[in-house]
Amino acid sequence: MPDTDRARALRQKPTWAEKLVWSWLRDRRFSAYKFRRGHPVGIYFLDFYCREASLSIELDGGGHGFPGQLVLCQYSYVT
């Protein structure tokens, strides 16, 4: 599945935590920064990403499978 299709699928079925955080970040509501949902980085998809601030936000949760392992892999990959 291409990155854009996978990112789109993830955006269509957000967890409750992702819905809540997105309500705070969308439409430049957080300090006028533009955030993206389901931003692809290599083989991973960040929950939220702001290019202007070089900031990524990853939420842990049951929807991620093995959250602790996944987050450690992403941090080492992204940094």
C-alpha positions as CSV (number, residue, x, y, z in Angstrom):
1,M,0.0,0.0,0.0
2,P,1.5,3.4,-0.9
3,D,2.3,5.9,1.9
4,T,-0.5,8.2,1.0
5,D,-3.1,5.4,1.1
6,R,-1.8,4.1,4.4
7,A,-1.8,7.6,5.9
8,R,-5.3,8.2,4.7
9,A,-6.5,5.0,6.2
10,L,-4.9,5.9,9.5
11,R,-6.6,9.3,9.5
12,Q,-10.0,7.8,8.8
13,K,-9.9,5.6,12.0
14,P,-8.3,7.8,14.7
15,T,-8.2,6.7,18.4
16,W,-10.1,8.8,20.9
17,A,-6.8,10.4,22.0
18,E,-5.9,11.3,18.4
19,K,-9.4,12.9,18.0
20,L,-8.9,14.9,21.1
21,V,-5.4,16.2,20.3
22,W,-6.4,16.9,16.7
23,S,-9.2,19.1,17.9
24,W,-6.5,21.2,19.7
25,L,-4.0,21.3,16.8
26,R,-6.1,21.6,13.7
27,D,-6.6,24.8,11.8
28,R,-3.5,26.4,13.4
29,R,-5.3,26.6,16.8
30,F,-2.0,25.8,18.6
31,S,0.2,29.0,18.5
32,A,-0.6,29.3,14.8
33,Y,1.5,26.3,13.9
34,K,0.3,24.0,11.1
35,F,0.2,20.3,12.1
36,R,-0.3,17.3,9.8
37,R,-1.9,14.0,10.8
38,G,-0.5,10.6,9.8
39,H,2.7,12.1,8.4
40,P,5.0,9.5,6.8
41,V,8.6,9.3,7.9
42,G,10.4,6.4,6.3
43,I,8.5,3.2,7.2
44,Y,6.6,4.9,10.1
45,F,3.7,7.3,10.3
46,L,3.8,10.1,12.9
47,D,0.5,10.9,14.6
48,F,1.1,14.6,14.3
49,Y,3.9,16.6,12.7
50,C,4.7,20.3,12.5
51,R,7.3,21.2,9.9
52,E,7.7,24.8,11.0
53,A,8.7,23.7,14.6
54,S,10.4,20.4,13.6
55,L,8.0,18.8,16.1
56,S,6.4,15.4,16.0
57,I,3.8,14.1,18.4
58,E,3.3,10.4,18.9
59,L,0.5,9.1,21.1
60,D,0.7,5.7,22.7
61,G,-2.3,3.5,22.8
62,G,-3.8,0.1,22.1
63,G,-4.3,1.0,18.4
64,H,-0.5,0.9,17.9
65,G,-0.1,-2.8,18.7
66,F,3.0,-2.8,20.9
67,P,3.3,0.9,21.8
68,G,6.5,0.8,23.9
69,Q,8.5,-1.1,21.2
70,L,7.1,1.0,18.4
71,V,7.9,4.4,20.0
72,L,11.5,3.3,20.8
73,C,11.9,2.3,17.1
74,Q,10.5,5.6,15.9
75,Y,12.6,7.7,18.2
76,S,15.8,6.1,17.0
77,Y,14.7,6.3,13.4
78,V,13.5,9.9,13.4
79,T,16.4,11.4,15.4
